[in-house]
């Protein structure tokens, strides 16, 4: 344990402020979506990713990656979304092993109904409480953290290690 670079008091304060705000914000947005639209944030994110895709469909593996979900977790979510009639799965064209998830018209309508409340919650509790300068810094911070994690996962995958899928 002598080689551990322990956090300074200031770093500990930054870490806790980041974690607290991140958890509170995500929980707030999830509650808002569940309350107003009957869907958790994870389902909303899947519908958004599909609505942005060409033909409103993606291979399941691409959808898992885009929605930052494991394939197993995504499969469970897509099953629930299928029960609602919001998506459908079908075999990928020309690939007997692959599957595609497609946003249905009902799914697009559910997303369109949920979007105004979601955007309002994000605007009021993120964009309206930060200055333009803080937003620029937040974007840079988010990109830097994500880039560092992608580099770590790429190195782990190159070594055939597990753990970066979820």
Number of C-alpha atoms within 10 A of each C-alpha: 5 5 5 6 7 10 11 9 9 9 11 12 12 13 12 12 11 12 12 11 11 12 10 12 16 13 14 16 20 18 16 19 22 16 11 12 17 14 18 17 19 17 22 24 16 24 27 19 19 25 20 11 13 8 10 18 22 23 17 21 17 15 23 21 14 14 18 16 18 15 17 11 13 21 16 11 16 22 14 14 20 18 10 13 15 21 24 18 17 12 13 15 10 7 8 8 8 13 16 17 24 24 27 19 13 13 23 18 13 19 23 14 13 19 16 11 16 20 12 13 17 16 12 12 14 13 14 11 11 13 11 11 8 12 15 11 12 13 10 12 12 10 12 12 10 12 12 11 13 13 11 13 17 14 13 14 14 9 9 8 11 10 8 14 12 12
